[in-house]
Amino acid sequence: METNLKKYDVVIIGAGAAGLMCAAQAQQRGRKVLILDKANKAGKKILISGGGRCNFTNLHIEPQAFLSENVHFCKSALSRYTQWDFMALMQSHHLSWQEKSLGQLFCDQKSGAILRMLLDECQQTDFVLDCNINNIKFDSSYLIQSDQGEFESGSLVVATGGPSIPKMGATDFGLTLAKQFNLSTRPFKPALVPFTFHQHDINTYFKDLSGLSLDAVVTCQGVSFREALLITHRGLSGPAILQASSYWQPGDCIEINLLPDIDASEYLLDKQQSRGKAELKTILGEFFPKRLAERLANTLGTKLLADTTLGEIKHNDLKAFGQQINHWLLVPSGTEGLRVAEVCTGGIDTNELSSKTMESNKQPGLYFIGETVDVTGWLGGYNFQWAWSSGWAAGQVV
């Protein structure tokens, strides 16, 4: 064996949220830990999260907020290291936070403070950055060959995330390694990502409306989200759309309720009685920006025009138009893809792992944590919590 071989108890590949949490826990147990990362700086995704403010967890962490082929897999780790545990860690480092909306917690001291806290927790951990791994072998222990030397360890933790935001250096390394050890995987698919539409739909519904935002309920595959919807020059974005995208498959229809608190048909028919001389666009303008009100009147009603008065519209046509406002059906042509996706669904098949330890069931000493695993959270701090919880779980045993 070469003399420059460096031996560790634990080698973690990936200096992101999950990897740093795992290292902190392992070193607290007296383990000799090394983190390898191809980036030149630890925690790059942490730094850009939440627009630099770091939406580090959510008050409402529940298993149903996570997508996975096995919906029960995430329960063990999430129940043993909770959002309250991470908040206690932050308090011990004199960090504070604010709730923005829907339970989303943001760090007052910004993303850099979260990263500094994690690095402080990893003071006994060795780091090798700018490191490209060439080969990994297993023969009673793991031998990692890289362009920065060779390392040996009894435990190997893969915390490389998914391939979303490739400009940050993200890859599908975890899936490639899993296949080397004959572990089943589920293909990565962009999630929390804007929808694109065919040019005909863009010209019909969205042209010249880019930048308009409104409160809406977006439903896909029977799962609904009420948050902001944003019209873009290529389709739709905003939190409600990003959430729905995690459930979307090509060809699926999405349903948009543009007036979540109102039965639009009842409202319009009532206004027809009391304000029959008012134009349809005027009534819609009470709820929507003027340009959008005119576009909806001209496109959602098959026999209507924006400047038609309510009194001139047939009862059934007005009722059908109202139903469209509450149940607008659209079929996206696709998504903006990995380039802008915040996370990915898919990853290591959870049937291959222990839900308690994150260790492979058939490859001793090999662990997968964070986004590399087929567990994907909703927008709003859920994916960070999965990183903390799964990293903590592995850190107790590696």
Disulfide bonds with the S-S distance in Angstrom:
none
